[in-house]
Amino acid sequence: MAKITINNIAYDADNMSDQAKQQLNMLQITEAEIARLEAQLAIAQTAKIAYARALEKALPVSKEGLVLHS
């Protein structure tokens, strides 16, 4: 007997209608997908920072610390 709380009301998942169970399942799948996408976004943001730092190191710098333009 799994208890599910929605809007501060506890429900027994075993006693839900088939339609409610299906909607609950889709909600759980959606939440998992959002978590997966948030993890991918964190990876992409980390890579972006690393690429920006690598770019800074690859650019020529003057004695005054200014980036030189070619």
PDB file of N, CA, C and O in Angstrom, chain B, residues numbered from 101:
ATOM      1  N   MET B 101       0.844  -1.189   0.000  1.00  0.00           N
ATOM      2  CA  MET B 101       0.000   0.000   0.000  1.00  0.00           C
ATOM      3  C   MET B 101       0.883   1.244   0.000  1.00  0.00           C
ATOM      4  O   MET B 101       1.317   1.712   1.053  1.00  0.00           O
ATOM      5  N   ALA B 102       1.137   1.761  -1.169  1.00  0.00           N
ATOM      6  CA  ALA B 102       1.928   2.979  -1.298  1.00  0.00           C
ATOM      7  C   ALA B 102       1.023   4.181  -1.073  1.00  0.00           C
ATOM      8  O   ALA B 102      -0.065   4.287  -1.640  1.00  0.00           O
ATOM      9  N   LYS B 103       1.503   5.072  -0.238  1.00  0.00           N
ATOM     10  CA  LYS B 103       0.760   6.306   0.026  1.00  0.00           C
ATOM     11  C   LYS B 103       1.353   7.413  -0.835  1.00  0.00           C
ATOM     12  O   LYS B 103       2.571   7.586  -0.883  1.00  0.00           O
ATOM     13  N   ILE B 104       0.500   8.148  -1.503  1.00  0.00           N
ATOM     14  CA  ILE B 104       0.893   9.273  -2.337  1.00  0.00           C
ATOM     15  C   ILE B 104       0.209  10.508  -1.773  1.00  0.00           C
ATOM     16  O   ILE B 104      -1.001  10.506  -1.544  1.00  0.00           O
ATOM     17  N   THR B 105       0.990  11.569  -1.548  1.00  0.00           N
ATOM     18  CA  THR B 105       0.413  12.815  -1.033  1.00  0.00           C
ATOM     19  C   THR B 105       0.371  13.843  -2.148  1.00  0.00           C
ATOM     20  O   THR B 105       1.394  14.167  -2.751  1.00  0.00           O
ATOM     21  N   ILE B 106      -0.819  14.350  -2.415  1.00  0.00           N
ATOM     22  CA  ILE B 106      -1.043  15.373  -3.431  1.00  0.00           C
ATOM     23  C   ILE B 106      -1.878  16.471  -2.797  1.00  0.00           C
ATOM     24  O   ILE B 106      -2.962  16.218  -2.272  1.00  0.00           O
ATOM     25  N   ASN B 107      -1.363  17.698  -2.852  1.00  0.00           N
ATOM     26  CA  ASN B 107      -2.058  18.845  -2.242  1.00  0.00           C
ATOM     27  C   ASN B 107      -2.383  18.585  -0.774  1.00  0.00           C
ATOM     28  O   ASN B 107      -3.481  18.881  -0.303  1.00  0.00           O
ATOM     29  N   ASN B 108      -1.410  18.026  -0.065  1.00  0.00           N
ATOM     30  CA  ASN B 108      -1.533  17.737   1.367  1.00  0.00           C
ATOM     31  C   ASN B 108      -2.616  16.709   1.704  1.00  0.00           C
ATOM     32  O   ASN B 108      -3.085  16.649   2.841  1.00  0.00           O
ATOM     33  N   ILE B 109      -3.006  15.914   0.731  1.00  0.00           N
ATOM     34  CA  ILE B 109      -3.980  14.841   0.961  1.00  0.00           C
ATOM     35  C   ILE B 109      -3.292  13.524   0.618  1.00  0.00           C
ATOM     36  O   ILE B 109      -2.736  13.375  -0.470  1.00  0.00           O
ATOM     37  N   ALA B 110      -3.332  12.565   1.552  1.00  0.00           N
ATOM     38  CA  ALA B 110      -2.710  11.257   1.335  1.00  0.00           C
ATOM     39  C   ALA B 110      -3.689  10.333   0.624  1.00  0.00           C
ATOM     40  O   ALA B 110      -4.859  10.244   0.995  1.00  0.00           O
ATOM     41  N   TYR B 111      -3.196   9.652  -0.398  1.00  0.00           N
ATOM     42  CA  TYR B 111      -4.000   8.701  -1.163  1.00  0.00           C
ATOM     43  C   TYR B 111      -3.308   7.348  -1.137  1.00  0.00           C
ATOM     44  O   TYR B 111      -2.080   7.265  -1.128  1.00  0.00           O
ATOM     45  N   ASP B 112      -4.105   6.293  -1.125  1.00  0.00           N
ATOM     46  CA  ASP B 112      -3.578   4.936  -1.239  1.00  0.00           C
ATOM     47  C   ASP B 112      -3.504   4.625  -2.733  1.00  0.00           C
ATOM     48  O   ASP B 112      -4.532   4.478  -3.393  1.00  0.00           O
ATOM     49  N   ALA B 113      -2.287   4.526  -3.261  1.00  0.00           N
ATOM     50  CA  ALA B 113      -2.107   4.326  -4.695  1.00  0.00           C
ATOM     51  C   ALA B 113      -2.764   3.037  -5.183  1.00  0.00           C
ATOM     52  O   ALA B 113      -3.208   2.961  -6.329  1.00  0.00           O
ATOM     53  N   ASP B 114      -2.825   2.044  -4.335  1.00  0.00           N
ATOM     54  CA  ASP B 114      -3.430   0.767  -4.734  1.00  0.00           C
ATOM     55  C   ASP B 114      -4.928   0.894  -4.980  1.00  0.00           C
ATOM     56  O   ASP B 114      -5.509   0.105  -5.724  1.00  0.00           O
ATOM     57  N   ASN B 115      -5.546   1.882  -4.357  1.00  0.00           N
ATOM     58  CA  ASN B 115      -6.992   2.045  -4.501  1.00  0.00           C
ATOM     59  C   ASN B 115      -7.374   3.117  -5.523  1.00  0.00           C
ATOM     60  O   ASN B 115      -8.552   3.448  -5.660  1.00  0.00           O
ATOM     61  N   MET B 116      -6.397   3.657  -6.235  1.00  0.00           N
ATOM     62  CA  MET B 116      -6.691   4.662  -7.256  1.00  0.00           C
ATOM     63  C   MET B 116      -7.316   4.001  -8.480  1.00  0.00           C
ATOM     64  O   MET B 116      -7.108   2.817  -8.743  1.00  0.00           O
ATOM     65  N   SER B 117      -8.082   4.791  -9.217  1.00  0.00           N
ATOM     66  CA  SER B 117      -8.640   4.280 -10.475  1.00  0.00           C
ATOM     67  C   SER B 117      -7.499   4.056 -11.458  1.00  0.00           C
ATOM     68  O   SER B 117      -6.397   4.577 -11.282  1.00  0.00           O
ATOM     69  N   ASP B 118      -7.778   3.278 -12.491  1.00  0.00           N
ATOM     70  CA  ASP B 118      -6.763   3.034 -13.513  1.00  0.00           C
ATOM     71  C   ASP B 118      -6.313   4.339 -14.159  1.00  0.00           C
ATOM     72  O   ASP B 118      -5.130   4.525 -14.443  1.00  0.00           O
ATOM     73  N   GLN B 119      -7.258   5.231 -14.385  1.00  0.00           N
ATOM     74  CA  GLN B 119      -6.914   6.520 -14.984  1.00  0.00           C
ATOM     75  C   GLN B 119      -5.995   7.327 -14.050  1.00  0.00           C
ATOM     76  O   GLN B 119      -5.022   7.927 -14.507  1.00  0.00           O
ATOM     77  N   ALA B 120      -6.300   7.340 -12.760  1.00  0.00           N
ATOM     78  CA  ALA B 120      -5.458   8.055 -11.795  1.00  0.00           C
ATOM     79  C   ALA B 120      -4.070   7.427 -11.722  1.00  0.00           C
ATOM     80  O   ALA B 120      -3.071   8.142 -11.639  1.00  0.00           O
ATOM     81  N   LYS B 121      -4.001   6.101 -11.752  1.00  0.00           N
ATOM     82  CA  LYS B 121      -2.705   5.415 -11.741  1.00  0.00           C
ATOM     83  C   LYS B 121      -1.887   5.773 -12.978  1.00  0.00           C
ATOM     84  O   LYS B 121      -0.676   5.979 -12.895  1.00  0.00           O
ATOM     85  N   GLN B 122      -2.561   5.845 -14.126  1.00  0.00           N
ATOM     86  CA  GLN B 122      -1.881   6.205 -15.367  1.00  0.00           C
ATOM     87  C   GLN B 122      -1.341   7.638 -15.295  1.00  0.00           C
ATOM     88  O   GLN B 122      -0.215   7.905 -15.714  1.00  0.00           O
ATOM     89  N   GLN B 123      -2.148   8.549 -14.764  1.00  0.00           N
ATOM     90  CA  GLN B 123      -1.708   9.939 -14.643  1.00  0.00           C
ATOM     91  C   GLN B 123      -0.548  10.052 -13.650  1.00  0.00           C
ATOM     92  O   GLN B 123       0.391  10.816 -13.876  1.00  0.00           O
ATOM     93  N   LEU B 124      -0.613   9.301 -12.563  1.00  0.00           N
ATOM     94  CA  LEU B 124       0.475   9.285 -11.581  1.00  0.00           C
ATOM     95  C   LEU B 124       1.755   8.762 -12.219  1.00  0.00           C
ATOM     96  O   LEU B 124       2.832   9.324 -12.015  1.00  0.00           O
ATOM     97  N   ASN B 125       1.634   7.685 -12.991  1.00  0.00           N
ATOM     98  CA  ASN B 125       2.792   7.126 -13.682  1.00  0.00           C
ATOM     99  C   ASN B 125       3.402   8.149 -14.640  1.00  0.00           C
ATOM    100  O   ASN B 125       4.622   8.304 -14.679  1.00  0.00           O
ATOM    101  N   MET B 126       2.576   8.842 -15.403  1.00  0.00           N
ATOM    102  CA  MET B 126       3.071   9.848 -16.338  1.00  0.00           C
ATOM    103  C   MET B 126       3.724  11.014 -15.592  1.00  0.00           C
ATOM    104  O   MET B 126       4.719  11.568 -16.059  1.00  0.00           O
ATOM    105  N   LEU B 127       3.177  11.383 -14.452  1.00  0.00           N
ATOM    106  CA  LEU B 127       3.772  12.437 -13.639  1.00  0.00           C
ATOM    107  C   LEU B 127       5.159  12.017 -13.160  1.00  0.00           C
ATOM    108  O   LEU B 127       6.099  12.812 -13.204  1.00  0.00           O
ATOM    109  N   GLN B 128       5.288  10.779 -12.706  1.00  0.00           N
ATOM    110  CA  GLN B 128       6.583  10.277 -12.239  1.00  0.00           C
ATOM    111  C   GLN B 128       7.597  10.213 -13.381  1.00  0.00           C
ATOM    112  O   GLN B 128       8.767  10.546 -13.193  1.00  0.00           O
ATOM    113  N   ILE B 129       7.157   9.793 -14.547  1.00  0.00           N
ATOM    114  CA  ILE B 129       8.045   9.756 -15.718  1.00  0.00           C
ATOM    115  C   ILE B 129       8.483  11.162 -16.086  1.00  0.00           C
ATOM    116  O   ILE B 129       9.651  11.386 -16.405  1.00  0.00           O
ATOM    117  N   THR B 130       7.559  12.107 -16.045  1.00  0.00           N
ATOM    118  CA  THR B 130       7.877  13.500 -16.370  1.00  0.00           C
ATOM    119  C   THR B 130       8.863  14.083 -15.374  1.00  0.00           C
ATOM    120  O   THR B 130       9.798  14.781 -15.767  1.00  0.00           O
ATOM    121  N   GLU B 131       8.671  13.808 -14.100  1.00  0.00           N
ATOM    122  CA  GLU B 131       9.601  14.306 -13.080  1.00  0.00           C
ATOM    123  C   GLU B 131      10.996  13.723 -13.291  1.00  0.00           C
ATOM    124  O   GLU B 131      11.991  14.427 -13.121  1.00  0.00           O
ATOM    125  N   ALA B 132      11.077  12.457 -13.655  1.00  0.00           N
ATOM    126  CA  ALA B 132      12.371  11.834 -13.923  1.00  0.00           C
ATOM    127  C   ALA B 132      13.029  12.469 -15.145  1.00  0.00           C
ATOM    128  O   ALA B 132      14.241  12.685 -15.149  1.00  0.00           O
ATOM    129  N   GLU B 133      12.258  12.765 -16.164  1.00  0.00           N
ATOM    130  CA  GLU B 133      12.797  13.397 -17.374  1.00  0.00           C
ATOM    131  C   GLU B 133      13.304  14.809 -17.072  1.00  0.00           C
ATOM    132  O   GLU B 133      14.349  15.215 -17.580  1.00  0.00           O
ATOM    133  N   ILE B 134      12.577  15.543 -16.260  1.00  0.00           N
ATOM    134  CA  ILE B 134      13.027  16.885 -15.864  1.00  0.00           C
ATOM    135  C   ILE B 134      14.342  16.791 -15.107  1.00  0.00           C
ATOM    136  O   ILE B 134      15.246  17.591 -15.344  1.00  0.00           O
ATOM    137  N   ALA B 135      14.462  15.841 -14.214  1.00  0.00           N
ATOM    138  CA  ALA B 135      15.713  15.655 -13.462  1.00  0.00           C
ATOM    139  C   ALA B 135      16.859  15.304 -14.408  1.00  0.00           C
ATOM    140  O   ALA B 135      17.974  15.796 -14.237  1.00  0.00           O
ATOM    141  N   ARG B 136      16.594  14.458 -15.402  1.00  0.00           N
ATOM    142  CA  ARG B 136      17.619  14.081 -16.375  1.00  0.00           C
ATOM    143  C   ARG B 136      18.058  15.301 -17.181  1.00  0.00           C
ATOM    144  O   ARG B 136      19.251  15.501 -17.406  1.00  0.00           O
ATOM    145  N   LEU B 137      17.101  16.111 -17.614  1.00  0.00           N
ATOM    146  CA  LEU B 137      17.420  17.302 -18.397  1.00  0.00           C
ATOM    147  C   LEU B 137      18.178  18.335 -17.563  1.00  0.00           C
ATOM    148  O   LEU B 137      19.077  19.007 -18.070  1.00  0.00           O
ATOM    149  N   GLU B 138      17.817  18.459 -16.290  1.00  0.00           N
ATOM    150  CA  GLU B 138      18.546  19.385 -15.410  1.00  0.00           C
ATOM    151  C   GLU B 138      19.991  18.931 -15.233  1.00  0.00           C
ATOM    152  O   GLU B 138      20.898  19.761 -15.170  1.00  0.00           O
ATOM    153  N   ALA B 139      20.210  17.624 -15.153  1.00  0.00           N
ATOM    154  CA  ALA B 139      21.579  17.098 -15.050  1.00  0.00           C
ATOM    155  C   ALA B 139      22.349  17.382 -16.330  1.00  0.00           C
ATOM    156  O   ALA B 139      23.519  17.761 -16.270  1.00  0.00           O
ATOM    157  N   GLN B 140      21.716  17.207 -17.487  1.00  0.00           N
ATOM    158  CA  GLN B 140      22.371  17.516 -18.756  1.00  0.00           C
ATOM    159  C   GLN B 140      22.703  19.005 -18.850  1.00  0.00           C
ATOM    160  O   GLN B 140      23.766  19.370 -19.353  1.00  0.00           O
ATOM    161  N   LEU B 141      21.815  19.855 -18.378  1.00  0.00           N
ATOM    162  CA  LEU B 141      22.062  21.287 -18.398  1.00  0.00           C
ATOM    163  C   LEU B 141      23.258  21.633 -17.517  1.00  0.00           C
ATOM    164  O   LEU B 141      24.085  22.461 -17.899  1.00  0.00           O
ATOM    165  N   ALA B 142      23.360  21.019 -16.360  1.00  0.00           N
ATOM    166  CA  ALA B 142      24.499  21.262 -15.475  1.00  0.00           C
ATOM    167  C   ALA B 142      25.799  20.840 -16.148  1.00  0.00           C
ATOM    168  O   ALA B 142      26.811  21.531 -16.028  1.00  0.00           O
ATOM    169  N   ILE B 143      25.781  19.723 -16.849  1.00  0.00           N
ATOM    170  CA  ILE B 143      26.962  19.265 -17.582  1.00  0.00           C
ATOM    171  C   ILE B 143      27.324  20.282 -18.665  1.00  0.00           C
ATOM    172  O   ILE B 143      28.492  20.641 -18.809  1.00  0.00           O
ATOM    173  N   ALA B 144      26.339  20.745 -19.420  1.00  0.00           N
ATOM    174  CA  ALA B 144      26.592  21.705 -20.493  1.00  0.00           C
ATOM    175  C   ALA B 144      27.116  23.029 -19.941  1.00  0.00           C
ATOM    176  O   ALA B 144      28.006  23.636 -20.538  1.00  0.00           O
ATOM    177  N   GLN B 145      26.579  23.480 -18.818  1.00  0.00           N
ATOM    178  CA  GLN B 145      27.050  24.731 -18.219  1.00  0.00           C
ATOM    179  C   GLN B 145      28.491  24.592 -17.742  1.00  0.00           C
ATOM    180  O   GLN B 145      29.281  25.525 -17.880  1.00  0.00           O
ATOM    181  N   THR B 146      28.839  23.437 -17.184  1.00  0.00           N
ATOM    182  CA  THR B 146      30.213  23.192 -16.751  1.00  0.00           C
ATOM    183  C   THR B 146      31.152  23.194 -17.954  1.00  0.00           C
ATOM    184  O   THR B 146      32.239  23.769 -17.892  1.00  0.00           O
ATOM    185  N   ALA B 147      30.745  22.561 -19.031  1.00  0.00           N
ATOM    186  CA  ALA B 147      31.560  22.536 -20.248  1.00  0.00           C
ATOM    187  C   ALA B 147      31.729  23.941 -20.808  1.00  0.00           C
ATOM    188  O   ALA B 147      32.817  24.298 -21.257  1.00  0.00           O
ATOM    189  N   LYS B 148      30.679  24.735 -20.788  1.00  0.00           N
ATOM    190  CA  LYS B 148      30.741  26.107 -21.287  1.00  0.00           C
ATOM    191  C   LYS B 148      31.797  26.900 -20.522  1.00  0.00           C
ATOM    192  O   LYS B 148      32.590  27.624 -21.125  1.00  0.00           O
ATOM    193  N   ILE B 149      31.810  26.766 -19.214  1.00  0.00           N
ATOM    194  CA  ILE B 149      32.794  27.473 -18.384  1.00  0.00           C
ATOM    195  C   ILE B 149      34.204  27.012 -18.740  1.00  0.00           C
ATOM    196  O   ILE B 149      35.118  27.828 -18.854  1.00  0.00           O
ATOM    197  N   ALA B 150      34.377  25.714 -18.912  1.00  0.00           N
ATOM    198  CA  ALA B 150      35.699  25.171 -19.257  1.00  0.00           C
ATOM    199  C   ALA B 150      36.158  25.681 -20.618  1.00  0.00           C
ATOM    200  O   ALA B 150      37.326  26.034 -20.778  1.00  0.00           O
ATOM    201  N   TYR B 151      35.260  25.728 -21.604  1.00  0.00           N
ATOM    202  CA  TYR B 151      35.618  26.231 -22.922  1.00  0.00           C
ATOM    203  C   TYR B 151      35.964  27.718 -22.871  1.00  0.00           C
ATOM    204  O   TYR B 151      36.902  28.160 -23.536  1.00  0.00           O
ATOM    205  N   ALA B 152      35.225  28.477 -22.099  1.00  0.00           N
ATOM    206  CA  ALA B 152      35.506  29.911 -21.976  1.00  0.00           C
ATOM    207  C   ALA B 152      36.881  30.133 -21.344  1.00  0.00           C
ATOM    208  O   ALA B 152      37.625  31.013 -21.778  1.00  0.00           O
ATOM    209  N   ARG B 153      37.219  29.356 -20.340  1.00  0.00           N
ATOM    210  CA  ARG B 153      38.534  29.476 -19.700  1.00  0.00           C
ATOM    211  C   ARG B 153      39.646  29.069 -20.666  1.00  0.00           C
ATOM    212  O   ARG B 153      40.697  29.706 -20.717  1.00  0.00           O
ATOM    213  N   ALA B 154      39.406  28.005 -21.428  1.00  0.00           N
ATOM    214  CA  ALA B 154      40.401  27.563 -22.406  1.00  0.00           C
ATOM    215  C   ALA B 154      40.588  28.620 -23.488  1.00  0.00           C
ATOM    216  O   ALA B 154      41.710  28.849 -23.940  1.00  0.00           O
ATOM    217  N   LEU B 155      39.509  29.262 -23.905  1.00  0.00           N
ATOM    218  CA  LEU B 155      39.592  30.327 -24.900  1.00  0.00           C
ATOM    219  C   LEU B 155      40.415  31.490 -24.372  1.00  0.00           C
ATOM    220  O   LEU B 155      41.263  32.029 -25.083  1.00  0.00           O
ATOM    221  N   GLU B 156      40.168  31.881 -23.120  1.00  0.00           N
ATOM    222  CA  GLU B 156      40.934  32.971 -22.515  1.00  0.00           C
ATOM    223  C   GLU B 156      42.428  32.660 -22.525  1.00  0.00           C
ATOM    224  O   GLU B 156      43.245  33.537 -22.805  1.00  0.00           O
ATOM    225  N   LYS B 157      42.782  31.418 -22.220  1.00  0.00           N
ATOM    226  CA  LYS B 157      44.188  31.025 -22.201  1.00  0.00           C
ATOM    227  C   LYS B 157      44.787  30.998 -23.598  1.00  0.00           C
ATOM    228  O   LYS B 157      45.992  31.194 -23.757  1.00  0.00           O
ATOM    229  N   ALA B 158      43.964  30.759 -24.610  1.00  0.00           N
ATOM    230  CA  ALA B 158      44.448  30.655 -25.983  1.00  0.00           C
ATOM    231  C   ALA B 158      44.635  32.013 -26.648  1.00  0.00           C
ATOM    232  O   ALA B 158      45.315  32.107 -27.670  1.00  0.00           O
ATOM    233  N   LEU B 159      44.047  33.060 -26.092  1.00  0.00           N
ATOM    234  CA  LEU B 159      44.157  34.394 -26.689  1.00  0.00           C
ATOM    235  C   LEU B 159      45.462  35.060 -26.273  1.00  0.00           C
ATOM    236  O   LEU B 159      45.904  34.910 -25.135  1.00  0.00           O
ATOM    237  N   PRO B 160      46.076  35.795 -27.195  1.00  0.00           N
ATOM    238  CA  PRO B 160      47.300  36.525 -26.834  1.00  0.00           C
ATOM    239  C   PRO B 160      46.974  37.675 -25.893  1.00  0.00           C
ATOM    240  O   PRO B 160      45.928  38.312 -26.016  1.00  0.00           O
ATOM    241  N   VAL B 161      47.888  37.942 -24.942  1.00  0.00           N
ATOM    242  CA  VAL B 161      47.670  38.997 -23.948  1.00  0.00           C
ATOM    243  C   VAL B 161      48.870  39.944 -23.970  1.00  0.00           C
ATOM    244  O   VAL B 161      50.014  39.499 -24.065  1.00  0.00           O
ATOM    245  N   SER B 162      48.608  41.255 -23.881  1.00  0.00           N
ATOM    246  CA  SER B 162      49.677  42.239 -23.835  1.00  0.00           C
ATOM    247  C   SER B 162      50.288  42.292 -22.446  1.00  0.00           C
ATOM    248  O   SER B 162      49.793  41.643 -21.525  1.00  0.00           O
ATOM    249  N   LYS B 163      51.346  43.050 -22.288  1.00  0.00           N
ATOM    250  CA  LYS B 163      51.997  43.203 -20.990  1.00  0.00           C
ATOM    251  C   LYS B 163      51.067  43.841 -19.969  1.00  0.00           C
ATOM    252  O   LYS B 163      51.206  43.608 -18.769  1.00  0.00           O
ATOM    253  N   GLU B 164      50.112  44.652 -20.446  1.00  0.00           N
ATOM    254  CA  GLU B 164      49.164  45.310 -19.551  1.00  0.00           C
ATOM    255  C   GLU B 164      47.989  44.404 -19.194  1.00  0.00           C
ATOM    256  O   GLU B 164      47.095  44.802 -18.447  1.00  0.00           O
ATOM    257  N   GLY B 165      47.996  43.207 -19.723  1.00  0.00           N
ATOM    258  CA  GLY B 165      46.927  42.277 -19.436  1.00  0.00           C
ATOM    259  C   GLY B 165      45.728  42.402 -20.346  1.00  0.00           C
ATOM    260  O   GLY B 165      44.699  41.774 -20.096  1.00  0.00           O
ATOM    261  N   LEU B 166      45.834  43.202 -21.401  1.00  0.00           N
ATOM    262  CA  LEU B 166      44.733  43.378 -22.341  1.00  0.00           C
ATOM    263  C   LEU B 166      44.850  42.374 -23.472  1.00  0.00           C
ATOM    264  O   LEU B 166      45.952  42.018 -23.887  1.00  0.00           O
ATOM    265  N   VAL B 167      43.724  41.926 -23.961  1.00  0.00           N
ATOM    266  CA  VAL B 167      43.727  41.001 -25.071  1.00  0.00           C
ATOM    267  C   VAL B 167      44.100  41.760 -26.334  1.00  0.00           C
ATOM    268  O   VAL B 167      43.541  42.820 -26.617  1.00  0.00           O
ATOM    269  N   LEU B 168      45.039  41.221 -27.089  1.00  0.00           N
ATOM    270  CA  LEU B 168      45.483  41.833 -28.328  1.00  0.00           C
ATOM    271  C   LEU B 168      44.583  41.366 -29.471  1.00  0.00           C
ATOM    272  O   LEU B 168      44.186  40.203 -29.542  1.00  0.00           O
ATOM    273  N   HIS B 169      44.279  42.290 -30.347  1.00  0.00           N
ATOM    274  CA  HIS B 169      43.484  41.957 -31.532  1.00  0.00           C
ATOM    275  C   HIS B 169      44.411  41.857 -32.730  1.00  0.00           C
ATOM    276  O   HIS B 169      45.346  42.647 -32.861  1.00  0.00           O
ATOM    277  N   SER B 170      44.166  40.910 -33.587  1.00  0.00           N
ATOM    278  CA  SER B 170      45.029  40.756 -34.770  1.00  0.00           C
ATOM    279  C   SER B 170      44.477  41.531 -35.939  1.00  0.00           C
ATOM    280  O   SER B 170      45.067  41.522 -37.020  1.00  0.00           O
TER     281      SER B 170
END
